[in-house]
Amino acid sequence: MTARDDSLSNRSSSTRTTGTRTLHRQGIRAAVQRSLPYLLFAVLPAVVVVTMFVIGLRSGPLALDFHHELYPEAKEILAGRDPFPAGGTDLTRGENYVWPPLAALLVSPLTLLPPTVADVAIGLLGLACIGAALWLVGARDWRVYGVTALWPQVIGEIRISHLTPVLCLLAAIVWRYRDSTVRPGLALGLAGAVKFFLWPLGLWLIALRNARAALLAATAAAASLLLVLPFTGLDAFARLLVDLGRAFDQDSYSPFGLLVRLGASDALARSVTLALGVVLLVVMWRRRSFALAVAASLALAPIVWFDYYALAAVPLGVARPRLSAVWFLPLVTWGLPSSGIATDEVWGIGRVLLVFAAVLWVSARAERV
């Protein structure tokens, strides 16, 4: 073999080696690209969720408000004892048994379990409700479920357990069966019986010319208030809810909470918040927008805890059933506490309002009526 042949052979061998390395790198790159979605939208959410359960169980209790308020209130009601605090009680101190009786009855089966087991069960049920809500509004892209599980509002709900996932599921039922009477009426009535602030969805049903469902919802929610009568009067319970709102509204992730933190008087903050809510309702009525009905609910609610914004996943699922950039936007609110009580940072409340204003605006523009 000549020197020239040796040179050609070496070049050929080098070319084959380089080609093999290139193919190897391309194979690795392709494998990473194939596995990355599963890592981001399956493994990572699972790790975060499990970590939240572990942290909650170790520091205890896991589901704070459920454990300290709703669970014991349910046991008191089932025993026939009055769980509600007396008038004039300082509601900013200690645990408050101020949940509507139907909310307590809704979770009453969990009182058969030990408190710690019940805490885990309510967290798992919450995740299931979020998933069911997304399914009902038509989200079939599995990555949407993964990124929603990473929302701090959803993860935080495991730690707090305000029954927000139940409201998400009920709101999804209202949207899914908006053309019928019984199912959306009963779903919205149950939502109103648990927490009344979703009442703008009733106006949305009327805007869709489904007044019968809205009437059924109002009737069901009003009838649920009769459950307080064995323990206290309707007027006393109403005053209790008003006192609760006044005790915590300035600490809410709401326009009112932001304005108060910026130094506005209560009167000015309430006026501006009411005006904003009215504008949202008017535009909702004209556009028959489910997303704007949810936005108005959050704007006008007396108290808005951090986890309430998990409700935005429902209209977003309607508008963007497949993964898009807007699904990642709530992730920038990681690190904020469950309420404004624990932070003096105006930017924390402002960040939440800006993020979910954008999410609901996108949802309103693209939603399917």
C-alpha positions in Angstrom: 0.0 0.0 0.0 1.4 3.4 -1.0 1.6 6.4 1.2 -1.2 8.0 -0.7 -3.4 4.9 0.0 -2.5 5.1 3.7 -3.6 8.8 3.7 -6.9 8.0 2.0 -7.5 5.1 4.4 -6.8 7.4 7.4 -9.1 10.1 6.0 -11.8 7.5 5.5 -11.4 6.2 9.0 -11.5 9.7 10.5 -14.6 10.5 8.4 -16.3 7.4 9.7 -15.4 8.2 13.3 -16.5 11.8 12.9 -19.8 10.6 11.3 -20.3 8.1 14.1 -19.8 10.8 16.8 -22.1 13.1 14.9 -24.8 10.5 14.8 -24.2 9.7 18.5 -24.7 13.3 19.4 -27.8 13.6 17.2 -29.2 10.5 18.9 -28.6 12.0 22.3 -30.1 15.3 21.3 -33.1 13.5 19.9 -33.5 11.4 23.0 -33.3 14.5 25.2 -35.9 16.3 23.0 -38.2 13.3 23.3 -37.9 13.0 27.0 -37.9 16.7 27.9 -41.7 17.1 27.8 -42.1 14.2 30.1 -39.5 15.6 32.5 -41.1 19.1 32.5 -44.8 18.2 32.5 -44.9 14.9 34.3 -41.8 14.2 36.4 -41.3 17.8 37.7 -45.0 18.4 38.7 -45.0 15.0 40.4 -41.9 15.9 42.4 -43.2 19.3 43.3 -46.6 17.9 44.4 -45.0 15.1 46.5 -42.6 17.6 48.0 -45.5 19.9 49.1 -47.2 16.9 50.7 -44.0 15.9 52.5 -43.2 19.4 53.7 -46.8 19.9 54.9 -46.9 16.6 56.8 -43.5 17.2 58.4 -44.2 20.7 59.5 -47.9 20.0 60.1 -50.7 20.3 59.5 -50.8 19.8 55.7 -54.1 21.5 54.8 -54.0 24.4 57.3 -57.4 26.0 56.9 -59.2 22.7 56.4 -57.4 21.1 59.4 -58.0 24.0 61.8 -61.4 25.3 60.6 -63.5 23.3 58.1 -62.8 19.8 59.5 -63.6 20.7 63.2 -66.5 22.8 62.1 -67.9 19.9 60.2 -67.6 17.7 63.3 -69.4 20.3 65.4 -72.3 20.6 63.0 -72.6 16.8 62.7 -72.8 16.7 66.5 -75.5 19.3 66.5 -73.4 22.0 68.2 -73.2 25.6 67.2 -69.8 26.1 65.6 -70.1 29.8 64.8 -68.3 32.5 66.9 -70.3 35.0 68.9 -70.9 38.4 67.5 -68.1 40.9 68.2 -65.4 38.2 68.1 -62.1 39.3 66.8 -61.8 37.2 63.7 -58.2 38.1 63.0 -57.1 36.0 65.9 -57.1 32.2 65.9 -59.2 29.8 63.8 -62.6 30.9 62.6 -65.5 28.5 62.1 -67.3 30.7 59.6 -67.8 28.3 56.7 -71.3 28.0 55.4 -72.9 24.8 56.8 -73.2 23.2 53.3 -69.4 23.5 52.9 -69.0 21.7 56.2 -71.5 19.0 55.1 -69.7 18.7 51.8 -66.5 17.5 53.5 -68.3 15.7 56.3 -67.4 12.2 55.0 -63.7 13.1 55.6 -64.4 13.5 59.3 -64.6 9.7 59.5 -60.8 9.8 58.9 -58.2 10.8 61.3 -57.3 14.5 60.8 -53.9 13.9 59.2 -55.3 11.3 56.8 -58.2 13.7 56.0 -55.6 16.4 55.2 -54.0 14.2 52.6 -57.4 13.2 51.2 -58.5 16.8 50.7 -55.3 17.6 49.0 -55.6 14.7 46.6 -59.3 15.5 46.0 -58.3 19.1 45.2 -55.9 17.9 42.5 -58.5 15.6 41.1 -61.0 18.4 40.9 -58.6 20.6 39.0 -57.9 17.8 36.5 -61.7 17.1 36.1 -62.4 20.8 35.6 -59.8 21.0 32.8 -61.2 17.9 31.2 -64.7 19.2 31.3 -63.8 22.4 29.4 -62.1 20.5 26.7 -58.4 20.5 27.6 -57.0 17.3 26.1 -53.3 18.2 25.9 -51.7 16.4 28.8 -49.0 19.0 29.1 -51.7 21.5 30.2 -52.4 19.4 33.3 -48.7 19.3 34.1 -48.1 23.0 33.9 -51.3 23.7 35.8 -50.1 21.5 38.6 -47.0 23.7 38.8 -49.1 26.9 39.3 -48.3 28.1 42.8 -52.0 28.8 43.3 -52.7 25.1 42.8 -49.7 23.8 44.8 -50.5 26.3 47.5 -54.1 25.0 47.7 -52.7 21.7 48.9 -51.1 23.6 51.8 -54.2 25.7 52.6 -57.3 23.8 51.3 -59.9 26.5 50.8 -62.0 24.3 48.5 -61.0 26.4 45.5 -60.6 23.2 43.3 -64.2 22.4 44.1 -65.2 25.8 42.9 -63.1 25.2 39.7 -64.9 22.0 39.0 -68.3 23.6 39.6 -67.4 26.6 37.4 -66.4 24.1 34.7 -69.7 22.3 35.0 -71.5 25.6 34.6 -69.6 26.3 31.4 -69.9 22.8 29.9 -73.6 22.6 30.4 -74.4 26.2 29.9 -77.2 25.5 27.5 -79.2 23.3 29.9 -80.9 24.2 33.1 -80.5 21.8 36.0 -76.8 21.0 35.8 -75.4 24.5 35.6 -78.1 25.8 38.0 -77.3 23.2 40.7 -73.5 23.5 40.1 -73.6 27.3 40.5 -76.0 27.1 43.4 -73.6 24.7 45.2 -70.7 27.0 44.4 -72.7 29.9 45.9 -73.5 27.8 49.0 -69.8 27.1 49.5 -68.5 30.6 48.7 -70.8 33.2 47.3 -68.3 35.3 45.3 -68.9 33.4 42.0 -72.3 35.1 41.7 -71.3 36.9 38.4 -71.6 33.5 36.7 -75.3 33.8 37.3 -75.4 37.1 35.3 -73.3 35.3 32.6 -76.0 32.6 32.3 -78.6 35.3 32.0 -76.6 37.0 29.3 -76.7 33.6 27.5 -80.5 33.8 27.8 -80.5 31.0 30.4 -82.3 32.8 33.1 -83.9 29.6 34.4 -80.5 28.1 35.3 -79.5 31.4 37.0 -82.8 31.4 38.9 -82.2 27.8 40.0 -78.7 28.7 41.2 -80.0 31.6 43.2 -82.7 29.5 44.7 -80.3 26.7 45.7 -77.8 29.0 47.2 -80.4 30.9 49.2 -82.0 27.7 50.4 -78.6 26.5 51.6 -78.5 29.4 54.1 -81.4 27.8 55.9 -78.9 25.3 57.3 -77.6 27.9 59.7 -81.0 28.2 61.4 -80.5 25.4 63.9 -77.4 27.3 65.2 -77.9 31.0 64.6 -80.1 33.5 62.8 -79.7 34.5 59.2 -79.0 38.1 60.2 -76.3 37.1 62.7 -74.6 34.8 60.1 -74.7 37.6 57.5 -73.1 40.0 60.0 -70.5 37.4 60.7 -69.6 37.2 57.0 -69.5 41.0 56.7 -67.2 41.1 59.7 -65.0 38.5 58.2 -64.7 40.4 55.0 -63.8 43.6 56.8 -61.2 41.8 58.9 -59.3 40.5 55.9 -60.2 42.4 52.7 -57.2 44.7 53.1 -54.9 41.7 53.1 -56.4 40.3 49.8 -54.8 39.8 46.4 -57.4 42.2 45.0 -57.6 45.7 43.6 -59.0 46.8 47.0 -56.0 45.2 48.8 -53.6 46.8 46.4 -55.1 50.3 46.7 -55.2 50.1 50.5 -51.5 49.1 50.5 -50.8 52.1 48.2 -52.3 54.4 50.9 -55.8 54.9 49.5 -58.7 55.3 52.0 -61.1 52.4 52.4 -63.9 54.5 50.8 -61.8 55.3 47.7 -60.4 51.8 47.4 -64.0 50.3 47.6 -65.3 52.8 45.0 -62.5 52.1 42.5 -62.9 48.4 43.0 -66.7 48.6 42.6 -66.3 50.7 39.4 -63.8 48.1 38.0 -66.2 45.3 38.8 -69.1 47.1 37.1 -67.0 47.7 34.0 -66.1 44.0 33.9 -69.7 43.0 34.3 -70.9 45.4 31.5 -68.2 44.1 29.1 -69.0 40.5 30.1 -72.7 41.1 29.4 -72.0 42.5 25.9 -69.5 39.8 25.0 -71.2 37.0 26.9 -67.7 36.2 28.2 -67.2 33.4 30.7 -63.6 34.6 31.4 -64.8 38.1 32.3 -67.4 36.7 34.6 -64.6 34.9 36.4 -62.6 38.1 36.4 -65.5 40.1 37.9 -65.9 37.4 40.5 -62.3 37.8 41.6 -62.4 41.6 41.4 -65.6 42.0 43.5 -65.0 39.2 46.1 -64.7 40.6 49.6 -61.7 38.4 50.3 -59.3 37.1 47.6 -56.7 34.6 48.8 -53.8 33.6 46.6 -55.2 30.2 45.7 -58.5 31.7 44.4 -56.6 32.5 41.2 -56.5 28.8 40.3 -60.0 29.6 39.0 -58.3 31.3 36.0 -57.3 27.8 34.7 -61.0 27.1 33.9 -61.6 29.9 31.3 -58.0 29.5 30.1 -58.7 25.9 29.4 -61.8 27.0 27.4 -59.7 29.4 25.4 -56.4 27.6 25.1 -57.1 23.9 25.4 -53.6 23.2 24.0 -50.3 24.2 25.7 -49.3 27.8 24.8 -47.0 30.4 26.4 -49.8 31.9 28.5 -50.1 28.7 30.6 -46.6 29.4 32.0 -47.4 33.0 33.0 -48.7 32.2 36.5 -45.3 30.6 37.3 -43.8 34.0 37.9 -46.0 34.3 41.0 -44.0 31.6 42.8 -42.7 32.6 46.2 -45.7 34.7 47.4 -47.6 33.8 50.6 -51.2 32.6 50.6 -52.4 36.1 51.6 -51.3 39.6 51.8 -51.1 39.3 55.6 -47.6 37.9 55.3 -46.1 40.5 53.0 -45.8 44.3 53.0 -44.7 44.3 49.4 -47.1 46.1 47.1 -45.3 44.5 44.2 -46.4 41.0 45.4 -50.1 41.9 45.1 -49.5 43.9 41.9 -47.7 41.0 40.3 -50.6 38.6 40.9 -53.1 41.2 39.6 -51.0 41.8 36.4 -50.4 38.2 35.7 -54.0 37.1 36.0 -55.3 40.2 34.3 -53.2 39.0 31.3 -54.4 35.4 31.7 -58.0 36.3 31.8 -57.7 38.9 29.0 -56.2 36.2 26.7 -59.0 33.9 27.8 -61.7 36.5 27.0 -60.3 37.2 23.6 -60.0 33.6 22.5 -62.8 31.8 24.4 -65.4 29.7 22.7 -68.9 30.9 23.5 
